[in-house]
Amino acid sequence: MEEHRIEIENKKRIYVTAVDAVEAFDEDAILVDLKEEGLVINGKNLHIENLDLEEGRLIAEGEIDAVSYTKKKSRSGLLEKLGRMRK
């Protein structure tokens, strides 16, 4: 597994390294592709402040409630589940 780093400042700002892509995002969630797995950032009023795919860095701000890992194989299922949770 390639190393990545996650740093959260006061539940208001998150820094993530080794980012391949941002698959989807809205005010409540950001779905991030890392090299071998996915990352889901949940919260409120989330927005992407900076995304540099050449350097593999993401900075997002908002009220961060949770961060969890996902397996890449189930990513489409995750998007469906995320949609159902919001209804």
Secondary structure, DSSP 8 states (H G I E B T S, - for coil): -----EEEETTTEEEEESEEEEEEE-SSEEEEEESSEEEEEEEEEEEEEEEETTTTEEEEEEEEEEEEEEEGGGHHHHHHHHHHHT-
